[in-house]
Amino acid sequence: MRKPIIAGNWKMNKTIEDALTLIEGLKLELADCMDVEAVVCPPFTALKVVGDEIADTQIKLGCQNMSSEDDGAYTGEISHTMLKELFVKYVILGHSERREYYKETDFWVNKKVKKALEKNLRPIVCVGEKLEDREAGNTESVVEAQVRGSLADITAEQFKDVVVAYEPVWAIGTGKTATSEQAQAVHKFIRGVIADMVGQDAADGLRIQYGGSMKPDNAKELLSQPDIDGGLIGGAALDARSFAAIVKAGM
């Protein structure tokens, strides 16, 4: 059985004060949610205070990015050592916004994934097609290239600590959502690509999240699909009740 994982990506939102208010609400809402792994990924400035607040809960701490380097002259970057000092467990890598705005390629995502796994951090690796790719019928070729490139040279054993997030770029922040059938089809396809890369056992154990505008009103249907093992939540993660409702939908 793959334990569902719901991760909230707060993006560039929430001051420290706002973050504390949100996490207090989540602690109350998710106190009894043991069957779903809940992860919160605040901005770097709020990692410590949020981490301190959830230290005695089931909620896990994640971050939104990480350098592929250990340390050194990399202005503006954050290393694995800095994150582990704050008891971060998960790191989002290759998010579509990083790929689009900061031109991160599969090569660089792969370097970060390898570094995260080497340092016992669990990467949430994002892949997904743009609207023009889907309309041209290229969804599978684009997603497969990202999966193979971003996860190159990752062993079957290492895949136990990897989460993949399928995020159709055309459904992020647009209010559009892939139908449950569309999402399931791509999730199943991704699992097949992983099986070809490292074997069926590793693929069967891999958790694949849906990351395209999952909300409380569509979460249950999406999470009921056989290959959808959770969600990478954006806007809906900024409200305690909304995020908690999605987590509870996975129970």
Secondary structure by P-SEA (a helix, b strand, c coil): cccbbbbbcccccccaaaaaaaaaaaaaaacccccbbbbbbccccaaaaaaaaaccccbbbbbccccccccccccccccaaaaaaacccbbbcccccccccccccaaaaaaaaaaaaaaccccbbbbbccaaaaaacaaaaaaaaaaaaaaccccccccccbbbbbcccccccccccccaaaaaaaaaaaaaaaaacccaaaaaabbbbbccccccccaaaaaacccccccccccccccaaaaaaaaaaac
